[in-house]
Amino acid sequence: MTLTEGLVKLIRKKPVSVVDLHQTALFTLDAVANMIAGRNSEPGRKLLEWGKNRQRDSARRAFVMGGLTHILEVDDIHRASVVHTGCVTVPVALALAADQDIPGEKFLKSVLYGFEASCRVGMAVGPAHYKIWHNTATCGPYGSAMTAATILDLNDEQTMHALGNAGTQSAGLWEFLATGAMSKHLHAGRAAEAGLVAAELAALDFTGPPAILEGPAGFFAGACPDPDPEAVLRDAGAEWQVHLTSIKPWPACRHTHPAIDASLAVFDDLDGAAIERIEVETYQAAIDVCDRPVANSEYEGKFSLQHCVAAALQRGKVDFSAFGPEARRDAAELATKVSVSAGGPYAKSYPASWGAAVSVILADGTKLESSKPECKGDPESALNDDEMIAKARDLIRFGGINDPAPVIEGVMGMSQGGNSLNVSSLLASAA
């Protein structure tokens, strides 16, 4: 039995509870809200312009919605796999729901299954993969294929073929960070599209490689210097990965969040005092992606530990306005006083935990310190239902919908017997 065959069987044998469906509905809402909000951005408007005459094709719909969901850098992330799960699964389910009425429970199960597939593959790729490859782009297609296969009622063999052909389309490189290019949104969109195309072809018995993961010329061999293949099927009886997925409270790269959280924790103690220097200790992957002393654009600011810490210490909050031109100018001098290093428990515990410590040394020698082994939005410090819905409400309004209630009620209603038609109709009318 190949790994993809085993993965399909593992997922389909796991029991699904009411609690699992409710949690999935909350994460679906987060993805939908991010998708709506993503329209209010330069890359979002470009995606919508490109896609406006291509909406008859479900794969094109998934591509556009997947890209929109990931634009504002405030969508979910699964720490152990480093995969943004919602942007590669929820758009697929929505794209298919535009053509058919899907019972709410089936819709949510498809998202739950997609989360599980992308996370389990992501946990197996090994840390070296992430240095070059963007895990959402490379592992996401497995999740999108699993989501589509569930909605399309593919059998186990067809689903294995869908995963095989999804995996052979895996791609997405970090080189875009050098210039702040828009490729990251392309990554999410293509991951969603690739899995959907693979599943639709599998419904026609279009075959894919059964050993796409572990084969001698497969995914692990080609893109993973230090894979852990056993992680794909490890702990089959563990709780669903959706319960181990983090929600972002701040619109920046998740690697900056532990340092933001620690900085906000000392803000009240600053009381306007002059800052001599700031020391950030975290894990190496955060530095690899977000060591950016000068943020020349809004997007670079979201991938800058230095800017995020400086903005948090100056403003006492981090929201969309913290990354605009004025905010970057205001924080520029303080950002030069931020030094970053990898070490302590944070380097050892990554990727199971993403943490950081911030030390603020004042001009009079006083040192203010805060340590965050995990941060707000992680499962250990999860947002409650009210906070999740409040975040979604703000995002939906940011996207131009003045009354978010119908969208929120439509999504959450799927866990209580509602169907997907209401959600897809609402989104179509808001496009």
N, C-alpha and C positions, 0 to 999 in steps of 0.2 A: 504493500500500500504506500503510495507516495504521500508527501507532506500535504499537498493540496487536497487529496482524497481524504486524508485523516482530518484535515481542518474542517471540511464540509460536514463530515459525520459528527465531529465534536460539537460544532455550533448547532446543528439541527437536533442533537440529542439533549442539549441543555434545557432544563425547565425554565419557563418564563413566568414570573409572578406579576401581580398587579403593581408591586413596588418597582419592578424593573421597567414596566411600561410607563409608569409615571415619571421615572427618572429620564427615560428616553424622550418623553414628551417635552420635558424641560430643556434638554439639550437640542431637540429639534427646534423649539422656540428660539433658543439662542442663535442657532444657525439661520433661521428665517429672518430674525431681527437684524443680524449682521448683513444678510443679503440685501435687505431693503435699505439699510444705512449705507451700504457700499455704493449705491447709486449716486449718492451725494459726494462724489470725488472725481478727480480728473480721470484716473484709469477706469472708474466705473462708467462714466459717460462714454468713454471710448468703446468699452465692451458693449454697452447698450446700442451704440450707433452701429457697430459691426453686426450685432445680432438681430437687429430689428426686422430684417427680411429673411431671417433663417429660423424663425420660431416654429415652423411646421415640423422640424426635425427634432426628435426628443434628445438626441445626442448633442445637438447644437444648443438646445435649451439648457441641458446639464452643464455644458461648458461655460456658458455665460453666467449662470447662477452660481456655479462653483467658484469662478473668478470673483464675482461680486462678494461672496460670503467671506473671502479671505483678505479683502482689500484693506480694511481699517485696522487690522492687527489686534482685534479684540474678540476673536473667535476662540473656541475651546482648543485644548491641547492635552494629549495623553503623555505623561512624563516619560514612562519607561520605554515607549516606542518613539517619542518625539514626533508624533503624527498629529496634525490638525484633523480631527476625525469628522466633524460636522460638515465641513466644506466639500468633502468627497463622497458623502453618503446622502445627506438630506436633499441636495439638488437633484440627485439621481431619482429619488423617490418622487419628488415634486415634478420632475420632467415627465415621468411616466404617468403621474396622476393627472396631468393636463389632458390626457387622451382617454382616461378611464376612471371610473369611480372605484377607489380602493378602500375597503373597510379600514377604519382607523387602526384597529389592532394589527392588521397585516402591514399597514404602512409603517407603524412603529417597530414591529418585529424586523422589518427589512432594514431599518436604520440600526437597530440593536445588533443585528447580525453583521452588518457592514462595519460597525465600530469594532466588533470582535475580530473580524478577519484582518483589517488593516493594522490593528494594535498588535495582534499576535505575530504577524509578519514583521512589523516594525521592531518588536522586542528581540527578534532573531537576527537582525542584520549586523549587529555589533557596532561598537562606538566609532570605529574607523570609517565606516560608511558615511556617517554624518559630516565628516570633515569636507567631503567633496559633493556628496549627494544630498538633496533636500528630501527627507523621509516622507513628507506629505505627498510629494510628487512620485516617489518611487514605490512606496508601500500603499499609498492611497488607492491605486487602481484595483488592488485585491479587495478592498472594502467596497468600492463602488460596484464591482462585479457581483459581490455577494448580495448587496442590496438589490440590484437589478434582477439577479437570479431568483431572489425570493418573491419579488412582485410578479415576475414572469412565470412562476411555478415551474422552474427548471428542475429536472430530477438530479440526483447526485452526480451522475456521470456528466451530464450537460454542464452542471455548475463547475465541476472540475475543469472542463474544457474552457469555460468562461474565465476562470482564474488563471489558467495557463496563458490564454491570449491577452488577458489584462496585464499579466506580469511581463510578457514580452514587449509591451509598450512602455514599461517603466522608464522614466527619464526625469531629469530636473537637477540642474547644477547650481551651486552657490555663487558662481561667478558674477551674477547680477548685482551682488552687494558692492562690488568695486565702484560702480557708478550709480547705484540706486535705481537701476532699471526696473521696469514693471513686470519682469519675468515671474516673480513669485505668484502673482495672480494667475498668470498663464499656467503655472504648475498645478494649482488647485483645479482650475477649469479642465485642463487636459486629463488630470487623474480621474475626475468625475466622468468625463466623456469616454475615456478609454475603457473603463469597466462596463459602462452601459453598452457601448458598441460590441464589446466582447460577449456580453450576455445575450444581446439580441441575435448575434450570429450563432451563438451556442443553441439558441432555440430552434435554429435551422440545422442543427447537428454539424455546425462548422467546428472542426476539432482544434484543440490546443494542446501544448505539451504537458503531459501529466506531471512530469518532474521539473517543472519550471523553476522551482526553488532550489532543489538540491542536486539537480543534474550536473554532469561534468561541464556543460556549457550553459548552465542556468544562471539565475539571478545571483545566488550567493557566490558562485565562481567568478562571475563577471564584475560584480560591484561591491563585494563585501570582503575585505581582507581578513576580518576576524569574526565570522558569523557564529551564531549559536543556534544551529538548526533545531535542536531539541526544544527550544523556547516556543516554537510554533504550536506544539501540542502539550506543553508542560502544564501541570496543574489544571487538568481538564475540568475538574469540579469546582474551581475557584469562582468567585462572584464574577458577573459580567464586567467587562472592561469599562463600560459606561460609568460604573460606580467609582472607577479609579481615574477618571478623566477630570482635568482641571478646567475651571472657567476663569476667563480673564476679567478682572475688574478694571484694568487700565488699558488704554489703546496703544500698546507698545509691544515689542517683541517679548515673549514670555521670559526669556533669559534675563531681562532687566527687572522683572517683577519682584524677586526677593530683595534686591537692593532698593527698589522703590518703597517696598513695604517697610524695610528697616529705616529708610530715610524719613518717611512719614511718622514713624514712631518717635523720633527725636525732635520733630518740628516744633512742638509746643515748648520744649525746653530751650530752644534757641533764643526766643524772645528778642530777636533782632540783633543778637551779638555778632561781632565780626568773626568770620571764619578764616583760620590760617590755612588749613588743608583738610582733605577728606580722604580716608583710606577705605577701599572696598575690597573685601576678601570673598571670593566666590569659587566657582568651579571652572575648569578650563574651557568647556564648550561655550560658556557665556562670554568669555574673553575672545575666543575665536570668532564669534559672530558679532559681538557688540562692543569691542574695544575701539571706540571712535571718538577721540578727544574733541574733534570739531565736527559739528553737524551742519552741513551746508544746505540741507533741505528738510522738509517735514519728515520724509521717509527715513533719512539718515538719523534724524533725531529719535525716531522710534527704535532704531538699532544702535543707540549710543548709551552705554552705561553712564558715561560722564554727563551727558545732557539730562538723562532721566533723573539721576541723583540730584544734580544741581536744581532742576526744575521743582522736584519734590521738596527740597529744602527751602527754596525760595517761596513757593506758592502754598505749600501745605495740602496740595491736591494735585492729581495728574488726570487731566481730561483732554479732550480733543484740542482745546486752545493751548495746551502746554507745548505744542510742537509747531506752531505757526511762526512766521518771521519775527514778530515782536518778542515772543517768548524765547526764541533761540538767541536773539540779540541780548535779552536781559540775562540769560543764563550763561552766556559764552565765557565771561571772565571766571565765574565760579566753577565752570566745568574744567577749566585748566588746572584747578586745584585738586581735582579728583585723580587719585592713582588706583589702579586695579591690579589685583594679583590673585592667583589660584592657590588654594591651600586649605588647611584646617579640615574640619569634618565635611565641608561642602564639596571639596574635590573628591573625597573618598566615597561619599554617599550618592553622587550623581551616577546614573540617571534616575535611580529609585526616588531620590529627593533632590529638589532644586532649591538651594539655599544661598544665603549671603549674610555677611556682617558689614555694618557701616560704622566707622569711627569718625566723628567730627571733632577736630582739634581747633579750639577757639583761640583768638589772639591772646587771651590772658592765660593760656595753658590748660584751661578746662577741657576735658575730653568727654564727649557724649557718645555713647555706644548703644548699638542695638543689633541683635542677632535674630535671624529668621531662618531656621532650618527648613521650614516650609513657609509658604506665604498665602495670603488671603486668596481664596478661590481654589486651593488645593483640597483634595478630599479630607485632609486632616483639619482644614479650616474652611470648610465649604460654605458657599453662599446658600442661604436658606431659600425656600420657595418664593417668599416675598421679595428678596433681594434679586433673585433671578428674573422675576417678572418685572421688577422696577428697571433693571438693566435693559430688558427687552423693550419696555415702553419707551425709554429714552432713545434707544437706537432706532426704533420705528419712527419716532417723531423726527429724529435727525434725518431720516430718509425721506421725509416730506409727507408722511401720513399723520394728520392731526389727531385722529381718533384711533389709537392702537388697539382698543378693546376687541373689535371683531377678529383681528388677526390672532391676538392672544387667546381668546376664547375658542377660536377655530382649531388652533394647534392643540391646546390643552384638552379640548373636548374629544380628541381622538383617543385618549386613554380612558374615556368614559363612554365609549360606544359610538362616537361620531365618526364621520368618514372624511376622506381626503378631499372630496369635491369642494367643500366649503373653503378649505385653505387655498387650493389651486385657483378657485374663482376669485377669491380676495386678492391674491397676488396678481392675477391677470388684469383685474380692474385697476390695480394700483401701478401697473407698469407704465 
